[in-house]
Amino acid sequence: MGVLSQIVRSNFKFKKQYYWIKIYKATNNYALKKSCKISEFIVKKKTPVESLSASTDELIKDILKVIEEKVNVKLEQIIAVKELEQTFKANKYINKVDNVLQDLESKERTLGFFESLG
């Protein structure tokens, strides 16, 4: 039981200043103890919050790293596709040139044939 509840139960009348001072000190000590407990509680609760903010920072860094890796992979894929497109275009031109050369060779043969006749 607290000091105040004991005094109220006994219906004690305070005639001297001494008792008031004693009650004040007792309640002040009680309030001080409570405030210490509250501050300890806050300190205990503060550390998980700090660790939570640290873990969120790490999580954000990990997310950024994953995004960067994914972006790099996508960029590499895009570069590979562009290179394939260029190779495909080059092959098309090579085939066209080969076809033109074949046409020229056949025309030369035909021309040579007609020259030999004439």
C-alpha positions in Angstrom: 0.0 0.0 0.0 1.1 3.5 -0.7 1.6 6.1 1.9 -1.3 8.2 0.8 -3.8 5.3 0.9 -2.6 4.4 4.5 -3.2 8.0 5.6 -6.6 8.2 4.1 -7.7 4.9 5.7 -6.7 6.0 9.1 -8.5 9.3 8.8 -5.5 10.9 10.2 -5.7 14.7 10.6 -2.6 16.6 9.8 -1.9 19.2 12.4 1.8 19.5 11.9 3.9 20.5 9.0 6.1 17.5 9.5 3.6 15.0 8.2 2.9 17.1 5.1 6.6 17.1 4.3 6.8 13.4 4.8 3.8 12.8 2.4 5.3 15.2 -0.1 8.7 13.4 0.0 7.0 10.0 -0.3 4.9 11.1 -3.3 7.8 12.8 -4.8 9.9 9.6 -4.5 7.1 7.6 -6.0 6.8 10.0 -8.9 10.6 9.9 -9.3 10.6 6.1 -9.4 7.8 6.1 -11.9 9.6 8.7 -14.1 12.8 6.5 -14.0 10.8 3.5 -14.9 9.2 5.4 -17.8 12.5 6.7 -19.0 14.0 3.1 -18.8 11.0 1.9 -20.8 11.6 4.6 -23.4 15.3 3.7 -23.6 14.4 0.0 -24.0 11.8 0.8 -26.7 14.2 3.2 -28.4 16.8 0.5 -29.2 14.3 -1.6 -31.3 13.3 1.6 -33.1 16.9 2.4 -33.8 17.6 -1.2 -35.0 14.4 -1.0 -37.0 15.6 2.2 -38.8 19.0 0.5 -39.3 17.4 -2.6 -40.7 15.2 -0.4 -43.0 18.3 1.4 -44.2 19.9 -2.0 -45.0 16.7 -3.2 -46.6 16.6 -0.1 -48.8 20.3 -0.7 -49.8 19.5 -4.3 -50.6 16.5 -3.3 -52.7 18.6 -0.7 -54.6 21.3 -3.3 -55.2 18.7 -5.7 -56.6 17.2 -3.0 -58.8 20.6 -2.1 -60.0 21.4 -5.7 -60.8 18.1 -6.2 -62.6 18.6 -2.9 -64.6 22.2 -4.1 -65.5 20.8 -7.4 -66.7 18.1 -5.7 -68.8 20.7 -3.3 -70.3 22.9 -6.2 -71.2 19.9 -8.0 -72.8 19.1 -4.8 -74.7 22.7 -4.5 -75.9 22.7 -8.1 -77.0 19.5 -7.6 -78.9 20.9 -4.5 -80.7 24.0 -6.4 -81.6 21.9 -9.3 -83.0 19.9 -6.8 -85.0 23.0 -5.3 -86.4 24.4 -8.7 -87.3 21.1 -9.6 -88.9 21.1 -6.4 -91.0 24.7 -7.1 -92.0 23.8 -10.6 -93.0 20.9 -9.3 -95.1 23.3 -6.9 -96.9 25.8 -9.7 -97.4 23.1 -11.9 -98.9 22.0 -9.1 -101.2 25.6 -8.5 -102.3 26.0 -12.3 -102.9 22.8 -12.3 -104.9 23.9 -9.2 -106.9 27.3 -10.9 -107.5 25.5 -14.1 -108.7 23.4 -12.0 -111.0 26.5 -10.2 -112.4 28.2 -13.5 -112.9 25.3 -15.0 -114.8 25.0 -11.8 -116.9 28.7 -11.9 -117.7 28.3 -15.5 -118.8 25.3 -14.6 -120.9 27.1 -11.6 -122.4 30.2 -13.8 -123.0 27.9 -16.4 -124.7 26.4 -13.8 -127.0 29.8 -12.3 -127.8 31.1 -15.7 -128.7 28.1 -16.1 -131.1 28.5 -12.8 -132.7 
